[in-house]
């Protein structure tokens, strides 16, 4: 059972919503979201996860193309 299933809150500064997904802290760097706390993982609520996906779409597509 992971931390998301246990009900950890969103890691973005000022957000208290329950998290839906987790991403690596290094993946969050290019999205413009400010996450507080320490650790390797950042926990995102539904709204912030959607914003992260939209902000990093080109980068993720380029990484997938390299593997193809």
HELIX and SHEET records of a PDB file:
HELIX    1   1 UNK A    3  UNK A    6  1                                   4    
HELIX    2   2 UNK A   25  UNK A   28  1                                   4    
HELIX    3   3 UNK A   29  UNK A   31  5                                   3    
HELIX    4   4 UNK A   46  UNK A   55  1                                  10    
HELIX    5   5 UNK A   57  UNK A   67  1                                  11    
SHEET    1   A 2 UNK A  21  UNK A  24  0                                        
SHEET    2   A 2 UNK A  41  UNK A  44 -1                                        
END                                                                             
